Amino acid sequence: MTKIFNSFNDVDDFSSVSHHVFSHYCENDNDSYSGKYLPPIQPPPSAPLSSQINSHNNEISNGHHKIHSPIVIGEPFSAVINSLIPSPPLLLHGTDEQTIYDEYGFRIDIKENEQHYEIVPRIENDQAKLRWLTHLDSTYKIDVVHLPIQEQEFVEKIDPKQIRQDPKIPLLLQQSFGIPSSIRTQIWMCLSGSVHKKHQAKISYTDMLKQCNNDVQLYSKQIEKDLLRTLPTNACFMTMNASGISRLRRVLRAIAWLFPDIGYCQGMGVICATLLLSFEEEDAFWMMCSIVEDLLPGQYYSVSLFGAQVDIRVFRYLIQQYLPNIHKLFNEHDIDLTLICFQWFLTLYSNVFHTKFIYHIWDYFFLYGSIILFQIGLMMFKQYEEILIEYNNSAQIFNFLCELPQLFEYEYGNNQQIFQDLPKLFNLTSTTIDIYRKK
């Protein structure tokens, strides 16, 4: 079978590149590079729009006027699970007149962004929620009268494979523009299979934590170093005493204990912290288990990052096949996608998109699986292909690629058609992706 990967002929070649990409991550205290740890991953944007995006948008729009419409955000911490909301209450409204917090707890420096923000109540679409509840009731006989829905209802009445193959679920996603926030965590746990993992496990999360405390973990030191790097602009994770730090530490240590062949990778921390904004600690742990064990290919977070390496190769091949002009541009200017895209895949895009947008993407990830990682990347390149091919030097191209996710979110984050087109983009299927992974 002909090899589809021309850039790297074997794992050793890729490892040498990944070593180059990530070697500057090593600490000043003479830590050695293991091939596993990433450079400090950039946190997700503090708000869906920044002054840089406005400036860049102005540049690429052939002189169009700069956008001055206010940025709408939800009331501070209104989307964060109650048990995680920090105290004292002062944080709810910022520490000074120049600082505010959005609905997910991210700090926004008003002076730095030079934007006008409008804070509005976070209101759920009752009709969308009713459509979901009606379907759960009529199809799976879930008791939706007594809310919140009891976890045991999902365990006893819904098989994860069954609901992922339910033709009505994609329609509900499109009609509702995602899963309603009040039932999102429960639907995710059902789609991912984590609710079944939780109830069928032979050892409880509490017992795992006890084992973690008793065992000396190889990765504990690195986990501690990364805790404050994970979501540094989020009030729930910005100090060692913040409400989310201890939860994040425990979940990551438990994952490293449960999967000793994987241990810990910094990309896992960003995903975990993003989940903890909406999930209780134990449920976030089981969600991480499903992501690592079921939804991503094997060895995605192994020491060699082999699974992620393969996916970057596949992604490069898909660009060559479906976006040949961009592939040609990258070759002509010697653009290495590894420098940009590796962290996209390792963090499931949670380090480049705002949480509100990433949750919508994850609605599709937990339904369709890892194919969404490729489709999002291809969609971004496809939407900006005409702009990209106009650049004539490597620096311009690289800078644009660094800003691409935030620009894409700003322009298409509320575009329902984009998400309707996403699952059928280029007629890609999970079977096709799996075939490419094995080549």
C-alpha positions as CSV (number, residue, x, y, z in Angstrom):
1,M,0.0,0.0,0.0
2,T,1.4,3.4,-1.0
3,K,2.3,5.6,1.9
4,I,0.3,8.8,2.1
5,F,2.7,10.6,4.4
6,N,5.5,12.1,2.5
7,S,6.7,14.5,5.2
8,F,7.7,11.9,7.7
9,N,8.7,8.4,6.8
10,D,8.6,6.9,10.3
11,V,8.0,7.8,13.9
12,D,11.6,8.7,14.6
13,D,11.4,11.4,11.9
14,F,8.3,12.9,13.5
15,S,9.8,12.5,17.0
16,S,12.8,14.6,16.0
17,V,10.4,17.4,14.8
18,S,8.3,17.1,17.9
19,H,11.4,17.4,20.0
20,H,12.3,20.6,18.2
21,V,8.8,21.9,18.6
22,F,8.5,21.2,22.3
23,S,12.1,21.3,23.6
24,H,11.9,24.9,24.9
25,Y,9.3,23.6,27.4
26,C,12.0,22.3,29.7
27,E,12.2,24.2,33.0
28,N,15.2,26.2,34.2
29,D,15.8,23.6,36.9
30,N,17.4,21.3,34.4
31,D,14.4,19.1,33.7
32,S,15.1,16.9,30.7
33,Y,12.8,16.7,27.8
34,S,10.9,13.4,27.7
35,G,9.1,13.9,24.4
36,K,5.8,14.0,26.3
37,Y,5.5,17.5,27.7
38,L,4.4,20.4,25.5
39,P,5.4,24.0,25.5
40,P,3.1,26.0,27.8
41,I,-0.2,25.8,26.0
42,Q,-1.8,29.1,25.3
43,P,-5.0,29.5,27.4
44,P,-8.3,29.9,25.6
45,P,-9.3,33.4,24.7
46,S,-10.6,35.4,27.6
47,A,-13.5,36.6,25.3
48,P,-14.7,35.6,21.9
49,L,-13.3,38.8,20.4
50,S,-10.1,40.7,21.0
51,S,-8.6,43.9,19.8
52,Q,-6.1,41.9,17.8
53,I,-8.9,40.2,15.8
54,N,-10.5,43.5,15.1
55,S,-7.2,44.8,13.8
56,H,-6.6,41.8,11.8
57,N,-10.1,41.7,10.4
58,N,-9.7,45.3,9.4
59,E,-6.5,44.4,7.6
60,I,-7.8,41.5,5.6
61,S,-11.1,43.1,4.7
62,N,-9.6,45.5,2.1
63,G,-10.1,48.6,4.3
64,H,-13.5,47.8,5.8
65,H,-14.3,49.9,8.9
66,K,-13.3,48.6,12.2
67,I,-16.1,46.9,14.1
68,H,-17.3,48.8,17.1
69,S,-20.4,46.8,18.1
70,P,-20.4,45.8,21.7
71,I,-19.3,42.3,22.7
72,V,-22.2,40.5,24.5
73,I,-21.2,38.3,27.4
74,G,-23.2,36.5,30.0
75,E,-23.4,37.5,33.7
76,P,-20.2,36.7,35.5
77,F,-19.9,33.0,36.4
78,S,-23.5,32.3,35.3
79,A,-22.3,29.3,33.2
80,V,-20.0,27.8,35.9
81,I,-21.2,25.0,38.1
82,N,-22.3,26.4,41.5
83,S,-19.8,24.4,43.5
84,L,-16.9,25.9,41.6
85,I,-17.9,29.6,41.7
86,P,-15.1,31.4,43.7
87,S,-15.4,33.5,46.7
88,P,-15.3,36.2,48.0
89,P,-18.2,37.6,45.9
90,L,-15.9,40.5,44.9
91,L,-14.6,38.3,42.1
92,L,-18.1,38.1,40.6
93,H,-17.8,41.7,39.5
94,G,-14.0,42.1,39.0
95,T,-11.4,43.5,41.3
96,D,-11.4,47.0,39.7
97,E,-13.2,49.0,37.1
98,Q,-11.0,47.8,34.3
99,T,-11.6,44.1,34.9
100,I,-14.7,42.0,34.4
101,Y,-15.4,38.2,34.3
102,D,-17.5,36.5,31.7
103,E,-20.1,33.7,32.3
104,Y,-17.3,31.1,32.4
105,G,-15.2,33.0,34.8
106,F,-12.5,34.3,32.4
107,R,-11.0,37.6,33.3
108,I,-11.4,40.3,30.7
109,D,-9.2,43.4,30.8
110,I,-11.4,46.1,29.3
111,K,-8.6,48.6,29.0
112,E,-6.3,46.1,27.2
113,N,-9.0,44.9,24.7
114,E,-10.3,48.4,24.0
115,Q,-13.7,47.0,23.5
116,H,-17.2,47.8,24.8
117,Y,-18.8,44.8,26.6
118,E,-22.5,44.4,27.2
119,I,-23.4,42.0,30.1
120,V,-26.7,40.3,29.6
121,P,-28.6,37.6,31.6
122,R,-27.9,34.1,30.4
123,I,-31.2,32.8,29.2
124,E,-31.8,29.3,28.0
125,N,-34.0,28.5,25.0
126,D,-36.9,26.8,26.6
127,Q,-38.3,25.5,23.3
128,A,-35.0,23.9,22.5
129,K,-34.8,22.2,25.9
130,L,-38.4,21.0,25.5
131,R,-37.5,19.4,22.2
132,W,-34.7,17.4,23.8
133,L,-36.7,16.4,26.8
134,T,-39.6,15.3,24.6
135,H,-37.3,13.1,22.5
136,L,-35.7,11.5,25.6
137,D,-39.2,10.8,27.0
138,S,-40.8,9.4,23.8
139,T,-37.8,7.4,22.5
140,Y,-36.0,6.2,25.7
141,K,-38.8,6.5,28.3
142,I,-36.6,8.8,30.4
143,D,-38.4,10.5,33.3
144,V,-38.2,14.1,32.4
145,V,-40.9,15.3,34.7
146,H,-38.7,15.4,37.7
147,L,-35.6,17.5,36.9
148,P,-32.7,17.2,37.0
149,I,-32.9,13.8,35.3
150,Q,-31.7,11.1,37.5
151,E,-28.4,9.6,36.4
152,Q,-29.7,6.0,36.9
153,E,-32.3,6.7,34.2
154,F,-29.5,7.1,31.6
155,V,-27.7,4.0,32.9
156,E,-30.7,1.7,32.8
157,K,-32.5,3.0,29.6
158,I,-29.9,4.3,27.1
159,D,-27.0,2.5,25.5
160,P,-24.3,4.9,24.4
161,K,-24.0,3.3,20.9
162,Q,-27.8,3.4,20.5
163,I,-28.0,7.2,21.2
164,R,-25.0,8.0,19.0
165,Q,-26.8,6.2,16.1
166,D,-30.1,7.9,16.8
167,P,-30.9,9.9,13.6
168,K,-32.9,12.4,15.6
169,I,-29.9,13.6,17.7
170,P,-28.1,15.4,14.8
171,L,-31.4,17.1,13.9
172,L,-31.9,18.3,17.5
173,L,-28.3,19.7,17.5
174,Q,-29.1,21.7,14.4
175,Q,-32.5,22.9,15.5
176,S,-31.3,23.9,19.0
177,F,-27.9,25.1,17.9
178,G,-26.3,22.7,20.3
179,I,-27.4,20.9,23.4
180,P,-29.2,23.1,25.9
181,S,-26.8,24.1,28.7
182,S,-29.0,22.8,31.6
183,I,-28.9,19.2,30.2
184,R,-25.6,19.3,28.3
185,T,-23.5,17.6,31.0
186,Q,-25.9,14.7,31.3
187,I,-26.2,14.3,27.5
188,W,-22.4,14.3,27.2
189,M,-22.0,11.7,29.8
190,C,-24.6,9.5,28.0
191,L,-23.1,10.1,24.5
192,S,-19.5,9.5,25.7
193,G,-20.4,6.4,27.7
194,S,-18.9,7.9,30.8
195,V,-22.1,7.5,32.9
196,H,-21.9,3.7,32.2
197,K,-18.2,3.7,33.1
198,K,-18.9,5.4,36.4
199,H,-21.6,2.9,37.4
200,Q,-19.8,-0.2,36.1
201,A,-16.3,0.5,37.5
202,K,-14.8,-2.0,39.9
203,I,-13.1,0.7,41.8
204,S,-14.7,4.0,42.9
205,Y,-13.2,7.4,42.2
206,T,-12.8,7.9,46.0
207,D,-10.7,4.7,46.2
208,M,-8.6,5.8,43.3
209,L,-7.8,9.1,45.0
210,K,-6.7,7.1,48.1
211,Q,-4.4,5.0,45.9
212,C,-3.0,8.2,44.4
213,N,-2.2,9.6,47.8
214,N,-0.4,6.3,48.8
215,D,1.6,6.0,45.6
216,V,4.5,8.1,44.6
217,Q,3.6,9.2,41.1
218,L,6.1,9.9,38.4
219,Y,4.0,12.7,37.0
220,S,3.0,14.5,40.2
221,K,5.8,17.1,39.9
222,Q,4.8,18.0,36.3
223,I,1.1,18.2,37.2
224,E,1.9,20.7,39.9
225,K,4.0,22.8,37.6
226,D,1.2,23.0,35.0
227,L,-1.8,23.7,37.3
228,L,-1.5,27.4,37.1
229,R,-0.7,27.3,33.4
230,T,-3.9,25.5,32.5
231,L,-6.5,28.3,32.5
232,P,-4.5,31.2,33.9
233,T,-7.1,33.9,33.2
234,N,-9.9,32.0,34.7
235,A,-10.8,32.9,38.3
236,C,-11.4,29.3,39.2
237,F,-7.9,28.3,38.2
238,M,-5.7,31.4,38.5
239,T,-4.2,30.9,42.0
240,M,-3.2,27.8,44.0
241,N,-6.1,28.6,46.3
242,A,-8.6,28.9,43.5
243,S,-11.6,26.6,43.7
244,G,-10.7,24.5,40.7
245,I,-7.1,23.9,41.3
246,S,-7.5,21.1,43.9
247,R,-10.1,19.4,41.7
248,L,-7.9,19.6,38.6
249,R,-5.0,18.1,40.6
250,R,-7.0,15.2,41.9
251,V,-8.5,14.3,38.5
252,L,-5.1,14.5,36.7
253,R,-3.5,12.4,39.4
254,A,-6.3,9.8,39.2
255,I,-6.0,9.6,35.4
256,A,-2.2,9.1,35.7
257,W,-2.8,6.4,38.2
258,L,-5.5,4.6,36.3
259,F,-3.6,4.7,33.0
260,P,0.1,4.2,33.9
261,D,1.0,3.7,30.3
262,I,-0.3,7.2,29.5
263,G,0.5,9.1,32.7
264,Y,0.1,12.8,32.1
265,C,0.2,15.2,29.2
266,Q,-0.3,19.0,29.5
267,G,-3.0,18.9,26.8
268,M,-5.1,16.7,29.1
269,G,-5.1,19.4,31.7
270,V,-6.7,22.0,29.5
271,I,-9.5,19.6,28.5
272,C,-10.0,18.6,32.1
273,A,-10.2,22.2,33.4
274,T,-12.6,23.1,30.7
275,L,-14.8,20.2,31.7
276,L,-14.6,21.1,35.4
277,L,-16.3,24.4,34.7
278,S,-19.5,22.5,34.1
279,F,-19.0,19.1,35.7
280,E,-18.6,18.0,39.3
281,E,-15.2,16.5,39.9
282,E,-16.0,12.8,39.7
283,D,-18.1,13.2,36.6
284,A,-15.2,15.2,35.0
285,F,-12.9,12.3,35.8
286,W,-15.1,9.8,34.1
287,M,-15.5,12.1,31.1
288,M,-11.7,12.2,30.8
289,C,-11.6,8.4,31.0
290,S,-14.0,8.2,28.0
291,I,-12.0,10.7,26.0
292,V,-8.7,9.0,26.6
293,E,-9.9,5.4,26.4
294,D,-12.8,5.5,23.8
295,L,-13.1,8.7,21.8
296,L,-9.5,9.2,20.8
297,P,-7.3,6.6,19.1
298,G,-4.9,4.6,21.3
299,Q,-1.6,6.2,22.5
300,Y,-2.9,9.7,21.9
301,Y,-1.3,10.8,25.2
302,S,1.3,8.2,25.4
303,V,5.0,9.1,26.0
304,S,5.6,9.2,22.3
305,L,2.3,10.9,21.5
306,F,2.0,8.4,18.8
307,G,-1.8,8.6,18.3
308,A,-1.6,12.4,18.0
309,Q,1.3,12.1,15.6
310,V,-0.7,9.9,13.3
311,D,-3.6,12.3,13.3
312,I,-1.4,15.2,12.3
313,R,-0.1,13.1,9.4
314,V,-3.7,12.3,8.4
315,F,-4.7,15.9,8.7
316,R,-1.8,16.9,6.5
317,Y,-2.9,14.3,3.9
318,L,-6.5,15.5,4.0
319,I,-5.3,19.1,3.2
320,Q,-3.3,17.7,0.3
321,Q,-6.4,15.9,-1.0
322,Y,-9.2,18.4,-0.4
323,L,-7.4,21.8,-0.3
324,P,-4.5,21.4,-2.8
325,N,-3.9,25.2,-3.1
326,I,-3.3,25.4,0.6
327,H,-1.1,22.3,0.5
328,K,0.9,23.9,-2.3
329,L,1.2,27.1,-0.4
330,F,2.5,25.4,2.7
331,N,5.1,23.4,0.7
332,E,6.3,26.5,-1.2
333,H,6.9,28.4,2.0
334,D,8.1,25.4,4.1
335,I,5.2,25.8,6.6
336,D,5.2,23.0,9.2
337,L,1.7,22.3,10.4
338,T,3.0,20.5,13.4
339,L,3.9,23.9,15.0
340,I,0.3,25.0,14.7
341,C,-2.0,22.0,14.7
342,F,-0.4,19.6,17.2
343,Q,-1.9,21.5,20.2
344,W,-5.3,21.8,18.4
345,F,-5.7,18.1,18.4
346,L,-4.1,17.4,21.8
347,T,-6.4,19.8,23.6
348,L,-9.5,19.1,21.4
349,Y,-9.2,22.8,20.4
350,S,-9.9,23.9,24.0
351,N,-6.7,26.1,24.0
352,V,-7.7,28.1,21.0
353,F,-11.4,28.6,21.3
354,H,-13.5,30.3,23.9
355,T,-15.3,27.9,26.2
356,K,-18.8,28.8,24.9
357,F,-17.7,27.9,21.4
358,I,-15.7,24.8,22.4
359,Y,-18.7,23.4,24.2
360,H,-20.7,23.7,21.0
361,I,-17.9,21.9,19.1
362,W,-17.7,19.2,21.8
363,D,-21.5,18.6,21.3
364,Y,-20.4,17.2,17.9
365,F,-17.3,15.6,19.2
366,F,-19.1,13.4,21.8
367,L,-21.7,12.5,19.1
368,Y,-19.5,11.8,16.1
369,G,-16.1,11.2,17.7
370,S,-12.6,12.3,16.7
371,I,-13.5,12.9,13.1
372,I,-14.7,16.4,14.2
373,L,-11.1,17.4,15.0
374,F,-10.3,17.0,11.3
375,Q,-13.5,18.6,10.1
376,I,-13.0,21.7,12.3
377,G,-9.5,22.2,11.0
378,L,-10.4,21.6,7.4
379,M,-13.4,24.0,7.8
380,M,-11.1,26.8,9.1
381,F,-8.7,26.4,6.2
382,K,-11.5,26.2,3.7
383,Q,-13.2,29.3,4.9
384,Y,-10.0,31.4,4.6
385,E,-8.4,29.7,1.6
386,E,-8.7,32.8,-0.6
387,I,-7.0,35.0,2.0
388,L,-4.3,32.4,2.8
389,I,-3.1,32.0,-0.8
390,E,-2.7,35.7,-1.2
391,Y,0.2,35.8,1.3
392,N,3.6,35.6,-0.2
393,N,6.0,35.0,2.7
394,S,6.3,32.5,5.5
395,A,6.0,35.0,8.4
396,Q,2.6,36.3,7.1
397,I,1.3,32.8,6.7
398,F,2.5,31.6,10.1
399,N,1.1,34.7,11.9
400,F,-2.3,34.2,10.1
401,L,-2.4,30.6,11.1
402,C,-1.8,31.5,14.7
403,E,-4.8,33.9,14.7
404,L,-6.9,31.6,12.5
405,P,-9.0,29.9,15.3
406,Q,-10.0,33.1,17.0
407,L,-10.8,34.8,13.7
408,F,-12.9,31.7,12.7
409,E,-14.7,31.8,16.0
410,Y,-15.5,35.5,15.7
411,E,-16.9,35.3,12.2
412,Y,-18.6,31.9,12.3
413,G,-19.1,31.1,16.0
414,N,-22.8,32.0,15.8
415,N,-23.3,30.7,12.2
416,Q,-25.6,27.7,12.4
417,Q,-25.0,26.8,8.8
418,I,-21.3,26.1,9.5
419,F,-22.3,23.5,12.1
420,Q,-24.9,22.0,9.8
421,D,-22.3,21.6,7.1
422,L,-19.6,20.3,9.4
423,P,-20.5,16.6,9.7
424,K,-20.8,16.3,5.9
425,L,-17.7,18.3,5.0
426,F,-15.9,16.7,2.0
427,N,-18.0,13.6,2.7
428,L,-15.5,12.4,5.3
429,T,-16.5,9.5,7.4
430,S,-15.0,7.9,10.5
431,T,-14.3,4.8,8.5
432,T,-12.2,6.8,6.0
433,I,-10.2,8.4,8.8
434,D,-9.5,5.1,10.4
435,I,-8.3,3.7,7.1
436,Y,-5.9,6.7,6.7
437,R,-4.7,6.2,10.3
438,K,-3.6,2.6,9.5
439,K,-1.7,3.4,6.3
